[in-house]
Every structure is written in structure tokens, then in C-alpha cells.
Amino acid sequence: MRELEQFFVSVVSPNQFHLAGGEKLRVPNAPPPELVTAIRYQQSGQLPEAEQRFRQFLQTHPESIEAWGSLGNILQEQGRLEEAESAARESLVMMEKLLGSEHPEIRAVRTEHVRILSALGRNSEAEAEMRRLVAWVRQSS
């Protein structure tokens, strides 16, 4: 995190930064700094801090597919499968709304959701999800 603090003197808005040299850098569609911070904590293995940061971010950005997915991954790594399933489901629902249920990126999220459901012993739900996934794969080939 220190490198970012040295590079960016201040964040003007979620996608505009003042650089150390005084110039402004505008990054279109850059993720909000709060999300970047949460991701950095996750990447460095500081899972409790990352979880806290993702939860804070989701309070003001509940539509963030990336934040829901990352929170689900963190919870899964910590063995908190019920909470991980809820976050994965939220991510999946939002992705389907945004991209449509047939979008290729949904396959990975659905597969992860099946794994979590199976680990929880919710086999009938896992099987239903897996059948949807297999049917989609067959249709697309």
C-alpha cells in the first residue's frame, strides 16, 4: 500500500488522481480507491482486513459484482461457507442481471457456487446448479 501512497499524492475522485509531480491523471473506469485498497489487502493475505474493507465498500456499492465475488472468496478461504455461499449467490444474481444468464464469465461463478453448495452438503441445490451449467455448455458447443 505504501507504493500507492507514494505514487498518488491524493485521490481527487474515484478515477482522478494528483500525481507526486503535480499533474493530474484521469483513469476512465478505474475502480474506486476503496475497492483497490480492499483488493490489496486480499492479495497480501490480510483476509480479516480485506473482509472488513469489502463489507464497508458494499455498504455504499451493493451492486459491485467484483466486491461480492471477492468477499465470497475470502469467506470461503476462512471456512465460513454459509456466508461465502450467500456472497457467491449475490454475485451470480447480479452478473446474470448485468450480462445475461448465458454469458461465458458466469460459468466460473456458477462453478464456484456449485463447489460451495457441495461443501455445505446442499447437494440437491448443487446438482440443480450443475445441471444448468452442463445444459448451458452443451448449448454453446
DSSP file with accessible surface (Angstrom, degrees, kcal/mol):
  #  RESIDUE AA STRUCTURE BP1 BP2  ACC     N-H-->O    O-->H-N    N-H-->O    O-->H-N    TCO  KAPPA ALPHA  PHI   PSI    X-CA   Y-CA   Z-CA
    1    1 A M     >        0   0   67      0, 0.0     4,-1.9     0, 0.0     3,-0.3   0.000 360.0 360.0 360.0 -31.0    0.0    0.0    0.0
    2    2 A R  H  >  +     0   0  160      1,-0.2     4,-2.1     2,-0.2     5,-0.2   0.865 360.0  57.8 -58.9 -37.9    2.9    2.3    0.7
    3    3 A E  H  > S+     0   0  134      1,-0.2     4,-2.1     2,-0.2    -1,-0.2   0.915 107.1  47.4 -61.2 -43.3    3.9    2.3   -3.0
    4    4 A L  H  > S+     0   0   36     -3,-0.3     4,-3.0     1,-0.2    -1,-0.2   0.910 109.7  53.0 -64.4 -41.3    0.5    3.7   -4.0
    5    5 A E  H  < S+     0   0  100     -4,-1.9    -1,-0.2     1,-0.2    -2,-0.2   0.867 111.9  45.8 -62.8 -34.8    0.6    6.3   -1.3
    6    6 A Q  H  < S+     0   0  141     -4,-2.1    -1,-0.2    -5,-0.2    -2,-0.2   0.856 116.4  45.2 -75.7 -33.1    4.0    7.5   -2.6
    7    7 A F  H  < S+     0   0  111     -4,-2.1    13,-1.3    -5,-0.2     2,-0.6   0.934 114.5  46.8 -77.4 -46.8    2.8    7.5   -6.2
    8    8 A F  E  <  -A   19   0A  42     -4,-3.0    11,-0.2    11,-0.2    -1,-0.2  -0.856  62.4-168.8-100.4 119.6   -0.5    9.2   -5.7
    9    9 A V  E    S-     0   0A  96      9,-2.0     2,-0.3    -2,-0.6    -1,-0.2   0.931  73.5 -13.2 -71.9 -42.6   -0.4   12.3   -3.6
   10   10 A S  E     -A   18   0A  49      8,-1.2     8,-2.8     0, 0.0     2,-0.6  -0.996  61.2-119.2-156.7 156.4   -4.2   12.4   -3.4
   11   11 A V  E     -A   17   0A  69     -2,-0.3     6,-0.2     6,-0.2     8,-0.0  -0.879  21.4-175.3 -98.2 120.5   -7.3   11.0   -4.9
   12   12 A V  E    S-     0   0A  67      4,-2.3     5,-0.2    -2,-0.6    -1,-0.2   0.896  72.0 -20.9 -81.5 -44.1   -9.4   13.7   -6.4
   13   13 A S  E >  S-A   16   0A  36      3,-1.8     3,-1.6    20,-0.0    -1,-0.3  -0.900  87.1 -76.1-151.3 176.6  -12.3   11.4   -7.4
   14   14 A P  T 3  S+     0   0   70      0, 0.0     3,-0.0     0, 0.0    -2,-0.0   0.754 132.8  25.9 -56.0 -21.6  -12.7    7.7   -7.9
   15   15 A N  T 3  S+     0   0   35      1,-0.1    12,-2.6    17,-0.1     2,-0.4   0.153 110.9  74.2-130.4  23.7  -11.0    8.0  -11.3
   16   16 A Q  E <   -AB  13  26A  41     -3,-1.6    -4,-2.3    10,-0.2    -3,-1.8  -0.994  55.2-178.6-137.6 132.2   -8.8   11.1  -11.0
   17   17 A F  E     -AB  11  25A  21      8,-2.8     8,-2.8    -2,-0.4     2,-0.6  -0.932  26.5-131.5-129.5 148.0   -5.5   11.3   -9.1
   18   18 A H  E     -AB  10  24A  62     -8,-2.8    -9,-2.0    -2,-0.3    -8,-1.2  -0.893  31.7-143.4 -93.1 126.1   -3.0   14.0   -8.3
   19   19 A L  E >   -A    8   0A  23      4,-3.2     3,-2.3    -2,-0.6   -11,-0.2  -0.473  24.9-105.5 -86.1 162.5    0.5   12.6   -9.0
   20   20 A A  T 3  S+     0   0   71    -13,-1.3    -1,-0.1     1,-0.3   -12,-0.1   0.831 120.4  58.9 -56.6 -32.6    3.5   13.5   -6.9
   21   21 A G  T 3  S-     0   0   76      2,-0.1    -1,-0.3     1,-0.1     3,-0.1   0.459 120.7-106.6 -77.7  -1.8    4.8   15.7   -9.8
   22   22 A G  S <  S+     0   0   58     -3,-2.3    -2,-0.1     1,-0.3    -1,-0.1   0.207  80.6 122.0  99.4 -17.7    1.6   17.9   -9.5
   23   23 A E        -     0   0  130     -5,-0.1    -4,-3.2     1,-0.1     2,-0.4  -0.388  60.6-120.4 -79.0 160.4   -0.1   16.7  -12.7
   24   24 A K  E     -B   18   0A 125     -6,-0.2     2,-0.5    -3,-0.1    -6,-0.2  -0.810  18.7-157.9-100.3 141.1   -3.5   15.1  -12.7
   25   25 A L  E     -B   17   0A  62     -8,-2.8    -8,-2.8    -2,-0.4     2,-0.5  -0.982   3.4-162.6-118.3 124.7   -4.1   11.6  -14.0
   26   26 A R  E     -B   16   0A 151     -2,-0.5   -10,-0.2   -10,-0.2   -11,-0.0  -0.944   4.0-170.9-109.6 125.5   -7.5   10.6  -15.2
   27   27 A V    >   -     0   0   51    -12,-2.6     3,-1.5    -2,-0.5     2,-0.1  -0.938  20.3-135.3-117.0 107.6   -8.2    6.9  -15.5
   28   28 A P  T 3  S-     0   0   97      0, 0.0   -12,-0.0     0, 0.0    -2,-0.0  -0.392  85.6  -0.3 -64.7 137.7  -11.5    6.1  -17.2
   29   29 A N  T 3  S+     0   0  161      1,-0.2   -14,-0.1    -2,-0.1     0, 0.0   0.740  88.5 163.9  58.1  25.3  -13.5    3.4  -15.4
   30   30 A A    <   -     0   0   18     -3,-1.5    -1,-0.2     1,-0.1   -14,-0.0  -0.485  45.3-103.3 -69.1 143.7  -10.8    3.0  -12.8
   31   31 A P        -     0   0   58      0, 0.0    -1,-0.1     0, 0.0     5,-0.1  -0.376  45.7 -91.7 -65.6 148.7  -12.1    1.1   -9.7
   32   32 A P    >>  -     0   0   27      0, 0.0     4,-2.1     0, 0.0     3,-0.8  -0.271  34.5-116.6 -58.9 146.6  -12.8    3.3   -6.7
   33   33 A P  H 3> S+     0   0   29      0, 0.0     4,-2.6     0, 0.0     5,-0.2   0.839 114.3  59.1 -56.0 -34.4   -9.9    3.6   -4.3
   34   34 A E  H 3> S+     0   0  105      1,-0.2     4,-2.0     2,-0.2    23,-0.1   0.883 107.2  47.0 -63.3 -36.9  -11.7    1.8   -1.5
   35   35 A L  H <> S+     0   0    6     -3,-0.8     4,-2.6     2,-0.2    -1,-0.2   0.908 110.3  52.3 -70.3 -41.1  -12.1   -1.2   -3.7
   36   36 A V  H  X S+     0   0   35     -4,-2.1     4,-2.5     1,-0.2    -2,-0.2   0.923 109.2  50.6 -60.5 -42.2   -8.4   -1.1   -4.7
   37   37 A T  H  X S+     0   0   23     -4,-2.6     4,-2.2     2,-0.2    -1,-0.2   0.933 110.0  49.2 -62.3 -44.8   -7.5   -1.0   -1.0
   38   38 A A  H  X S+     0   0    0     -4,-2.0     4,-2.2     1,-0.2    -2,-0.2   0.923 111.2  49.9 -61.4 -41.9   -9.7   -4.0   -0.2
   39   39 A I  H  X S+     0   0   28     -4,-2.6     4,-3.0     1,-0.2    -1,-0.2   0.909 108.0  53.5 -64.1 -41.1   -8.1   -5.9   -3.1
   40   40 A R  H  X S+     0   0  101     -4,-2.5     4,-1.8     1,-0.2    -1,-0.2   0.909 108.7  49.0 -61.2 -43.2   -4.6   -5.1   -2.0
   41   41 A Y  H  <>S+     0   0   49     -4,-2.2     5,-2.2     2,-0.2     4,-0.2   0.918 112.4  48.8 -62.1 -41.7   -5.4   -6.4    1.5
   42   42 A Q  H ><5S+     0   0   35     -4,-2.2     3,-1.7     1,-0.2    -2,-0.2   0.941 110.6  50.1 -63.0 -45.7   -6.8   -9.6   -0.1
   43   43 A Q  H 3<5S+     0   0  133     -4,-3.0    -1,-0.2     1,-0.3    -2,-0.2   0.819 108.9  52.5 -64.3 -29.5   -3.8  -10.0   -2.3
   44   44 A S  T 3<5S-     0   0   68     -4,-1.8    -1,-0.3    -5,-0.2    -2,-0.2   0.417 118.0-112.0 -87.6   2.1   -1.4   -9.6    0.6
   45   45 A G  T < 5S+     0   0   53     -3,-1.7     2,-1.8    -4,-0.2    -3,-0.2   0.560  75.1 135.2  83.0   8.1   -3.3  -12.3    2.6
   46   46 A Q     >< +     0   0   98     -5,-2.2     4,-2.6    -6,-0.2     5,-0.2  -0.541  25.8 167.4 -88.3  72.0   -4.6  -10.0    5.2
   47   47 A L  H  >  +     0   0   26     -2,-1.8     4,-3.2     1,-0.2     5,-0.2   0.868  65.5  51.4 -64.4 -43.9   -8.1  -11.6    5.0
   48   48 A P  H  > S+     0   0   92      0, 0.0     4,-2.2     0, 0.0    -1,-0.2   0.938 115.2  44.0 -60.0 -41.8   -9.8  -10.1    8.1
   49   49 A E  H  > S+     0   0   55      2,-0.2     4,-2.4     1,-0.2    -2,-0.2   0.912 114.4  50.0 -67.4 -41.0   -8.8   -6.6    7.0
   50   50 A A  H  X S+     0   0    0     -4,-2.6     4,-2.9     2,-0.2     5,-0.2   0.928 109.7  51.3 -62.4 -44.4   -9.8   -7.3    3.4
   51   51 A E  H  X S+     0   0   23     -4,-3.2     4,-2.7     1,-0.2     5,-0.2   0.939 110.5  48.6 -57.9 -47.3  -13.2   -8.7    4.5
   52   52 A Q  H  X S+     0   0   94     -4,-2.2     4,-2.3    -5,-0.2    -1,-0.2   0.922 112.7  48.0 -59.2 -44.1  -13.8   -5.5    6.6
   53   53 A R  H  X S+     0   0   77     -4,-2.4     4,-2.4     2,-0.2    -1,-0.2   0.898 112.0  48.7 -66.5 -41.1  -12.9   -3.3    3.6
   54   54 A F  H  X S+     0   0    0     -4,-2.9     4,-2.7     2,-0.2    -1,-0.2   0.915 111.4  50.2 -65.0 -41.5  -15.1   -5.2    1.2
   55   55 A R  H  X S+     0   0   89     -4,-2.7     4,-1.1    -5,-0.2    -2,-0.2   0.916 111.5  48.3 -63.3 -41.4  -18.0   -5.1    3.6
   56   56 A Q  H  X S+     0   0   89     -4,-2.3     4,-0.8    -5,-0.2     3,-0.5   0.927 112.3  49.2 -62.1 -44.3  -17.6   -1.3    4.0
   57   57 A F  H >X S+     0   0    8     -4,-2.4     4,-1.7     1,-0.2     3,-1.0   0.911 107.2  54.8 -62.1 -42.0  -17.4   -0.9    0.3
   58   58 A L  H 3< S+     0   0   13     -4,-2.7    -1,-0.2     1,-0.3    -2,-0.2   0.747  95.5  67.8 -68.3 -20.7  -20.5   -3.0   -0.3
   59   59 A Q  H 3< S+     0   0  160     -4,-1.1    -1,-0.3    -3,-0.5    -2,-0.2   0.857 116.3  25.6 -64.5 -33.9  -22.5   -0.7    2.1
   60   60 A T  H << S+     0   0  101     -3,-1.0    -2,-0.2    -4,-0.8    -1,-0.2   0.570 133.5  37.7-104.3 -12.9  -22.2    2.1   -0.5
   61   61 A H    ><  +     0   0   51     -4,-1.7     3,-2.0    -5,-0.1    -1,-0.2  -0.488  61.8 158.7-134.6  62.7  -21.7    0.0   -3.6
   62   62 A P  T 3  S+     0   0   72      0, 0.0    -4,-0.1     0, 0.0    -1,-0.1   0.663  71.9  64.3 -66.7  -9.2  -24.1   -3.0   -3.2
   63   63 A E  T 3  S+     0   0  116     -3,-0.1     2,-1.0     4,-0.0     3,-0.1   0.405  70.1 121.2 -91.6   3.3  -24.1   -3.6   -7.0
   64   64 A S    <>  -     0   0   18     -3,-2.0     4,-2.2     1,-0.2     5,-0.2  -0.535  39.9-174.0 -77.0 103.8  -20.3   -4.4   -7.2
   65   65 A I  H  > S+     0   0   39     -2,-1.0     4,-2.6     1,-0.2     5,-0.2   0.912  85.1  52.8 -61.0 -43.9  -20.0   -7.8   -8.6
   66   66 A E  H  > S+     0   0  101      1,-0.2     4,-2.7     2,-0.2     5,-0.2   0.914 108.8  48.9 -61.7 -42.2  -16.3   -7.8   -8.0
   67   67 A A  H  > S+     0   0    0      2,-0.2     4,-2.7     1,-0.2    -1,-0.2   0.923 112.1  48.1 -67.0 -41.5  -16.7   -7.0   -4.4
   68   68 A W  H  X S+     0   0   50     -4,-2.2     4,-2.5     2,-0.2    -2,-0.2   0.929 113.8  47.6 -63.0 -44.6  -19.3   -9.7   -3.8
   69   69 A G  H  X S+     0   0   20     -4,-2.6     4,-2.2     2,-0.2    -2,-0.2   0.928 113.6  46.7 -63.1 -43.6  -17.1  -12.2   -5.5
   70   70 A S  H  X S+     0   0   15     -4,-2.7     4,-2.5     2,-0.2    -2,-0.2   0.910 111.2  51.5 -65.8 -41.3  -14.0  -11.3   -3.6
   71   71 A L  H  X S+     0   0    3     -4,-2.7     4,-2.7    -5,-0.2     5,-0.2   0.933 109.3  51.4 -60.9 -42.9  -15.9  -11.3   -0.3
   72   72 A G  H  X S+     0   0    3     -4,-2.5     4,-2.4     1,-0.2    -2,-0.2   0.912 109.5  49.7 -59.5 -42.0  -17.2  -14.7   -1.1
   73   73 A N  H  X S+     0   0   71     -4,-2.2     4,-2.6     2,-0.2    -1,-0.2   0.913 111.2  48.9 -63.5 -42.7  -13.6  -16.0   -1.9
   74   74 A I  H  X S+     0   0    0     -4,-2.5     4,-1.5     2,-0.2    -2,-0.2   0.939 112.3  47.7 -62.7 -46.3  -12.3  -14.5    1.4
   75   75 A L  H  <>S+     0   0    2     -4,-2.7     5,-2.7     1,-0.2    -1,-0.2   0.891 111.5  51.1 -63.4 -38.7  -15.1  -16.1    3.4
   76   76 A Q  H ><5S+     0   0   50     -4,-2.4     3,-1.8    -5,-0.2    -1,-0.2   0.926 107.4  52.6 -64.5 -43.3  -14.6  -19.4    1.7
   77   77 A E  H 3<5S+     0   0  128     -4,-2.6    -1,-0.2     1,-0.3    -2,-0.2   0.815 109.0  51.1 -61.0 -29.6  -10.8  -19.3    2.5
   78   78 A Q  T 3<5S-     0   0   62     -4,-1.5    -1,-0.3    -5,-0.2    -2,-0.2   0.404 118.6-113.1 -88.2   1.7  -11.7  -18.7    6.1
   79   79 A G  T < 5S+     0   0   54     -3,-1.8     2,-1.4     1,-0.2    -3,-0.2   0.627  75.8 133.9  78.0  14.2  -14.1  -21.7    6.1
   80   80 A R     >< +     0   0   79     -5,-2.7     4,-2.2     1,-0.2    -1,-0.2  -0.605  23.8 164.4 -96.3  73.1  -17.2  -19.6    6.5
   81   81 A L  H  >  +     0   0   42     -2,-1.4     4,-2.9     1,-0.2     5,-0.2   0.822  64.4  56.2 -69.9 -35.7  -19.1  -21.4    3.8
   82   82 A E  H  > S+     0   0  113      2,-0.2     4,-1.9     1,-0.2    -1,-0.2   0.944 114.0  41.8 -61.0 -46.0  -22.7  -20.2    4.6
   83   83 A E  H  > S+     0   0   78      1,-0.2     4,-2.2     2,-0.2    -2,-0.2   0.884 113.8  53.1 -67.6 -37.6  -21.6  -16.6    4.3
   84   84 A A  H  X S+     0   0    0     -4,-2.2     4,-2.8     2,-0.2     5,-0.2   0.906 107.5  51.6 -63.7 -40.6  -19.5  -17.5    1.2
   85   85 A E  H  X S+     0   0    2     -4,-2.9     4,-2.7     2,-0.2     5,-0.2   0.922 108.8  50.7 -62.9 -42.3  -22.5  -19.1   -0.4
   86   86 A S  H  X S+     0   0   52     -4,-1.9     4,-2.3    -5,-0.2    -1,-0.2   0.929 113.0  45.1 -61.9 -44.6  -24.6  -16.0    0.2
   87   87 A A  H  X S+     0   0    3     -4,-2.2     4,-2.4     2,-0.2    -2,-0.2   0.911 113.4  50.1 -66.6 -41.6  -21.9  -13.7   -1.3
   88   88 A A  H  X S+     0   0   11     -4,-2.8     4,-2.6     2,-0.2    -2,-0.2   0.910 111.0  49.6 -63.6 -40.8  -21.4  -16.0   -4.3
   89   89 A R  H  X S+     0   0  101     -4,-2.7     4,-2.8    -5,-0.2     5,-0.2   0.921 110.0  50.8 -63.6 -43.3  -25.1  -16.2   -4.9
   90   90 A E  H  X S+     0   0   72     -4,-2.3     4,-2.3    -5,-0.2    -2,-0.2   0.932 111.5  47.9 -60.2 -44.7  -25.4  -12.4   -4.8
   91   91 A S  H  X S+     0   0    5     -4,-2.4     4,-2.5     2,-0.2    -2,-0.2   0.924 112.4  49.4 -61.4 -44.1  -22.5  -12.1   -7.3
   92   92 A L  H  X S+     0   0    6     -4,-2.6     4,-2.5     2,-0.2    -2,-0.2   0.930 110.1  49.7 -63.4 -45.4  -24.1  -14.6   -9.6
   93   93 A V  H  X S+     0   0   57     -4,-2.8     4,-2.1     1,-0.2    -1,-0.2   0.930 113.3  46.6 -60.5 -45.0  -27.6  -12.9   -9.5
   94   94 A M  H  X S+     0   0   23     -4,-2.3     4,-2.5    -5,-0.2     5,-0.2   0.900 111.0  51.5 -66.1 -41.0  -26.0   -9.6  -10.3
   95   95 A M  H  X>S+     0   0   11     -4,-2.5     4,-3.6     1,-0.2     5,-0.6   0.912 109.5  50.3 -62.1 -42.0  -23.9  -11.0  -13.1
   96   96 A E  H  X5S+     0   0   44     -4,-2.5     4,-1.7     1,-0.2    -1,-0.2   0.904 111.9  48.1 -64.0 -39.3  -26.9  -12.6  -14.7
   97   97 A K  H  <5S+     0   0  172     -4,-2.1    -1,-0.2    -5,-0.2    -2,-0.2   0.910 120.8  36.9 -64.3 -43.1  -28.8   -9.3  -14.5
   98   98 A L  H  <5S+     0   0  127     -4,-2.5    -2,-0.2    -5,-0.2    -3,-0.2   0.915 134.7  19.1 -77.5 -44.1  -26.0   -7.4  -16.0
   99   99 A L  H  <5S-     0   0   63     -4,-3.6    -3,-0.2    -5,-0.2    -2,-0.2   0.574 107.3-108.3-106.7 -15.2  -24.6   -9.8  -18.5
  100  100 A G    ><< -     0   0   32     -4,-1.7     3,-1.5    -5,-0.6     6,-0.2   0.082  34.7 -85.6  92.5 150.4  -27.4  -12.3  -19.1
  101  101 A S  T 3  S+     0   0   52      1,-0.3    -1,-0.1    -5,-0.1    -5,-0.1   0.640 123.8  56.3 -70.0 -11.8  -27.5  -15.9  -17.9
  102  102 A E  T 3  S+     0   0   97     -3,-0.2    -1,-0.3    -6,-0.1    -2,-0.1   0.401  74.0 125.1-100.5   3.4  -25.7  -17.2  -20.9
  103  103 A H    X>  -     0   0   58     -3,-1.5     3,-1.5     1,-0.1     4,-0.6  -0.392  64.9-128.9 -67.8 137.8  -22.6  -15.0  -20.6
  104  104 A P  H >> S+     0   0   76      0, 0.0     3,-1.0     0, 0.0     4,-0.5   0.819 104.1  62.1 -57.5 -32.9  -19.3  -17.0  -20.5
  105  105 A E  H 3> S+     0   0  125      1,-0.2     4,-1.0     2,-0.2     3,-0.4   0.758  93.1  65.6 -67.3 -21.6  -18.0  -15.3  -17.4
  106  106 A I  H <> S+     0   0    2     -3,-1.5     4,-3.1     1,-0.2     5,-0.3   0.808  85.7  72.7 -71.2 -25.4  -20.9  -16.6  -15.4
  107  107 A R  H <X S+     0   0  103     -3,-1.0     4,-2.6    -4,-0.6    -1,-0.2   0.914  97.4  46.8 -55.9 -46.0  -19.7  -20.2  -15.9
  108  108 A A  H  X S+     0   0   71     -4,-0.5     4,-2.2    -3,-0.4    -1,-0.2   0.914 114.0  47.5 -65.5 -40.7  -16.8  -19.7  -13.4
  109  109 A V  H  X S+     0   0   31     -4,-1.0     4,-2.3     2,-0.2    -2,-0.2   0.923 113.1  48.4 -67.4 -42.0  -19.0  -18.1  -10.8
  110  110 A R  H  X S+     0   0   11     -4,-3.1     4,-2.4     2,-0.2    -2,-0.2   0.909 110.2  52.2 -64.5 -40.9  -21.7  -20.8  -11.2
  111  111 A T  H  X S+     0   0   35     -4,-2.6     4,-2.1    -5,-0.3    -2,-0.2   0.926 110.5  47.7 -61.2 -43.5  -19.0  -23.5  -10.9
  112  112 A E  H  X S+     0   0   43     -4,-2.2     4,-2.2     1,-0.2    -1,-0.2   0.900 109.4  53.7 -64.5 -39.0  -17.7  -21.9   -7.7
  113  113 A H  H  X S+     0   0    8     -4,-2.3     4,-2.7     1,-0.2    -1,-0.2   0.914 107.0  51.8 -62.2 -40.5  -21.2  -21.7   -6.3
  114  114 A V  H  X S+     0   0   10     -4,-2.4     4,-2.7     1,-0.2    -2,-0.2   0.923 108.4  51.8 -61.1 -43.2  -21.7  -25.4   -7.0
  115  115 A R  H  X S+     0   0  145     -4,-2.1     4,-2.4     2,-0.2    -1,-0.2   0.910 111.2  46.6 -60.0 -44.0  -18.5  -26.1   -5.1
  116  116 A I  H  X S+     0   0    1     -4,-2.2     4,-1.8     2,-0.2     6,-0.2   0.938 112.0  49.9 -65.8 -45.5  -19.7  -24.1   -2.1
  117  117 A L  H  <>S+     0   0    1     -4,-2.7     5,-2.5     1,-0.2     4,-0.3   0.914 112.1  48.8 -59.1 -42.2  -23.1  -25.8   -2.1
  118  118 A S  H ><5S+     0   0   57     -4,-2.7     3,-1.5     1,-0.2    -1,-0.2   0.916 108.7  52.4 -63.1 -43.8  -21.5  -29.2   -2.3
  119  119 A A  H 3<5S+     0   0   66     -4,-2.4    -1,-0.2     1,-0.3    -2,-0.2   0.820 108.3  52.2 -63.2 -28.9  -19.1  -28.4    0.6
  120  120 A L  T 3<5S-     0   0   43     -4,-1.8    -1,-0.3    -5,-0.2    -2,-0.2   0.511 116.9-115.7 -82.3  -6.1  -22.2  -27.3    2.6
  121  121 A G  T < 5S+     0   0   47     -3,-1.5     2,-1.6    -4,-0.3     3,-0.2   0.633  74.2 135.8  79.4  14.4  -23.9  -30.7    1.9
  122  122 A R     >< +     0   0   55     -5,-2.5     4,-2.3    -6,-0.2     5,-0.2  -0.501  21.9 159.6 -92.0  66.0  -26.6  -28.9   -0.1
  123  123 A N  H  >  +     0   0  102     -2,-1.6     4,-2.9     1,-0.2    -1,-0.2   0.821  62.8  55.0 -66.1 -36.6  -26.4  -31.5   -2.8
  124  124 A S  H  > S+     0   0   90     -3,-0.2     4,-2.2     2,-0.2    -1,-0.2   0.924 112.5  44.7 -66.2 -39.0  -29.8  -31.0   -4.4
  125  125 A E  H  > S+     0   0   83      2,-0.2     4,-2.4     1,-0.2    -2,-0.2   0.913 113.9  50.1 -67.3 -41.9  -29.1  -27.3   -4.9
  126  126 A A  H  X S+     0   0    4     -4,-2.3     4,-2.6     1,-0.2    -2,-0.2   0.916 110.6  50.1 -62.0 -42.2  -25.6  -28.1   -6.2
  127  127 A E  H  X S+     0   0   98     -4,-2.9     4,-2.7     2,-0.2    -2,-0.2   0.919 109.5  50.5 -64.5 -42.5  -27.0  -30.7   -8.6
  128  128 A A  H  X S+     0   0   53     -4,-2.2     4,-2.0     2,-0.2    -1,-0.2   0.923 112.6  46.8 -61.4 -43.2  -29.6  -28.2   -9.9
  129  129 A E  H  X S+     0   0   28     -4,-2.4     4,-2.2     1,-0.2    -1,-0.2   0.911 111.9  50.9 -63.4 -42.7  -26.9  -25.6  -10.5
  130  130 A M  H  X S+     0   0   78     -4,-2.6     4,-3.0     1,-0.2     5,-0.2   0.899 107.5  53.1 -64.0 -39.6  -24.6  -28.2  -12.1
  131  131 A R  H  X S+     0   0  164     -4,-2.7     4,-2.6     2,-0.2    -1,-0.2   0.908 108.8  49.9 -62.2 -41.2  -27.4  -29.2  -14.5
  132  132 A R  H  X S+     0   0  116     -4,-2.0     4,-2.2     2,-0.2    -1,-0.2   0.913 112.4  48.2 -61.6 -41.8  -27.9  -25.6  -15.5
  133  133 A L  H  X S+     0   0   15     -4,-2.2     4,-2.5     2,-0.2    -2,-0.2   0.939 112.5  46.8 -65.1 -46.7  -24.2  -25.3  -16.2
  134  134 A V  H  X S+     0   0   56     -4,-3.0     4,-2.6     1,-0.2     5,-0.2   0.924 112.0  51.0 -63.8 -42.4  -24.0  -28.5  -18.2
  135  135 A A  H  X S+     0   0   52     -4,-2.6     4,-2.2    -5,-0.2    -1,-0.2   0.922 111.0  48.8 -61.5 -41.3  -27.0  -27.6  -20.2
  136  136 A W  H  X S+     0   0   28     -4,-2.2     4,-2.1    -5,-0.2    -1,-0.2   0.923 110.7  49.8 -64.8 -43.1  -25.5  -24.2  -21.0
  137  137 A V  H  X S+     0   0   52     -4,-2.5     4,-0.7     1,-0.2    -2,-0.2   0.926 111.3  49.6 -62.7 -42.5  -22.2  -25.8  -22.0
  138  138 A R  H >< S+     0   0  187     -4,-2.6     3,-0.6     1,-0.2    -1,-0.2   0.899 111.0  49.8 -63.1 -40.6  -24.0  -28.2  -24.3
  139  139 A Q  H 3< S+     0   0  147     -4,-2.2    -1,-0.2     1,-0.2    -2,-0.2   0.868 109.9  50.5 -65.4 -37.4  -26.0  -25.4  -25.9
  140  140 A S  H 3<        0   0   73     -4,-2.1    -1,-0.2    -5,-0.2    -2,-0.2   0.557 360.0 360.0 -82.4  -7.3  -22.9  -23.3  -26.6
  141  141 A S    <<        0   0  126     -4,-0.7    -3,-0.0    -3,-0.6    -4,-0.0  -0.350 360.0 360.0-104.5 360.0  -20.9  -26.0  -28.2
